[in-house]
Amino acid sequence: RSLEPQKPDVTIELPTCIMCTVFHPTLPSILAVGTFTGEIRLFNTGWEGDPLIAQSGFTELAHKEPIAQLSWLPDSDRKGKTHLLSLGNDGKLLIWEWTHDETIRQNFGKVSQLHLLKGFCLKSSSIPQNIRVAKANIESELGGTCFSFSCE
């Protein structure tokens, strides 16, 4: 491809609003997108045509609210592998697995599913009582807007 500063290399159209994006740390053409409907989609921006390569889908355990943030996390057990973390306004912090070797090399043009590995739910009971809203239900879920972590 030739670089044309006034023209985008890739245009991605979705039936819903994009809430957040993050590029893969070692595969720079892979873009993870979090949507308003709670779905996560992965795109290979280096491909011609439809760049969609993986998605989370709408399962019972997936996000039901907009995705607030996405981040790639190195897998401590497998060198060179990463997981995708997603935080939704529904209070869920979910860890997804994407087997990119298989997807990129063998499934050209096919959309694979992201696999949910672990999930955590933010509850109001985890907030110290002295800063908790007085009328909040102790078991209600809290919405998240951002997170930070250290891999050290």
C-alpha angles and dihedrals in degrees: 000000000000121000114246111179094202095050128061118240092218134017117202118196121192132179090233139041121282110234101180142356137197132179121227111260097230103021102055096187093059113095123188115206127195116203139207091248092056097255123133121213131186121210131190101216090190094068126091115232121011106009096191109123106159142008140183097226125202108294129158092258098042125095118292095187134051118299109247099186143002128197136172115235124196114239107241092203099048119045114227094016124113138193127212118235120202129189118196134193084245089074096252123133106195131187115212132192123214119184097211100175091063095040097049099042106033108023102054106166095009124107116227129198125250109234119227109229104173139354137199129191125210110226129187089235088071092062116091110259094235092064099033119111106259097229096043117122107245092227098043119122119246125220118236127216103179144353139196132199142173123226093205 
